[in-house]
Amino acid sequence: MPRRVSVFIEVTAVEKQELMKLLGRHRGRRSRVRAEIVLRAAEKQPNYSIAKVLGISRNTVKHWRFRFARERLAGLKTRPIPGRPKKRRLETEA
């Protein structure tokens, strides 16, 4: 059975700078993990290695690697979840 080849990732200097900014933020673990996936993929690390270091699944690495290749930095943002929005509880002051 032939092995599948990972999506090739090449990062521009501007994109690398933006990804490094995401890594330095204190909030948003998801965006930090996504940025690290892309940076490690650009260093030609295999999916299984990235997954092991970050403690995530290979499918997660493949997903974000593919989405970055297709949509670049915009693809790393969280998309809205379809469906009915959650109800907000109104807090009353006594």
C-alpha positions in Angstrom: 0.0 0.0 0.0 1.5 3.4 -1.0 2.2 6.0 1.7 0.3 9.2 1.5 2.4 12.3 1.1 1.7 15.2 3.5 0.7 18.5 2.1 3.7 20.6 1.4 3.8 23.8 3.4 5.9 26.8 2.6 5.6 29.9 4.7 6.5 33.5 3.6 8.4 35.8 5.9 5.2 37.8 6.7 3.3 34.7 7.4 6.0 33.4 9.7 6.0 36.7 11.6 2.2 36.4 12.1 2.5 32.8 13.2 5.2 33.7 15.7 2.9 36.4 17.1 0.2 33.7 17.6 2.7 31.6 19.5 3.5 34.5 21.9 0.0 35.2 22.9 -1.1 34.2 26.4 -4.7 33.5 25.4 -6.1 31.1 22.8 -4.5 27.7 23.1 -6.1 26.6 19.9 -4.6 29.3 17.8 -1.1 28.6 19.4 -1.4 24.9 18.5 -2.5 25.7 15.0 0.4 28.1 14.5 2.9 25.6 15.9 1.5 22.9 13.5 2.1 25.1 10.5 5.6 26.2 11.6 6.7 22.7 12.3 5.2 21.6 8.9 7.2 24.3 7.2 10.3 22.8 8.7 9.3 19.6 6.9 8.5 17.6 10.1 6.2 14.6 9.5 2.7 14.6 10.8 3.3 11.9 13.3 6.2 13.8 14.8 4.2 17.0 15.1 1.3 15.1 16.7 3.5 13.4 19.2 5.3 16.6 20.3 2.1 18.6 20.7 0.0 15.8 22.2 -2.6 15.8 19.5 -3.9 13.4 16.9 -2.3 13.0 13.4 -5.7 13.8 11.9 -5.7 17.2 13.7 -2.3 17.9 12.2 -3.4 16.8 8.7 -6.5 19.0 9.0 -4.7 22.2 9.9 -1.9 21.5 7.5 -4.3 21.1 4.6 -6.5 24.1 5.7 -3.4 26.4 5.9 -2.2 25.2 2.4 -5.7 26.0 1.0 -6.6 29.2 2.8 -3.3 30.5 4.3 -3.5 32.5 7.5 -7.2 33.1 7.2 -7.8 29.3 7.4 -6.4 29.2 10.9 -9.2 31.3 12.4 -12.0 29.5 14.2 -15.1 29.4 12.1 -18.6 30.0 13.5 -20.5 26.9 14.5 -23.7 26.5 12.5 -27.0 26.1 14.2 -29.0 27.9 16.8 -27.0 30.3 18.9 -26.7 29.6 22.6 -29.1 31.5 24.9 -27.5 34.1 27.1 -28.5 34.2 30.7 -29.5 37.6 31.9 -27.9 38.6 35.2 -30.0 40.8 37.4 -28.5 43.0 40.1 -30.3 43.1 43.4 
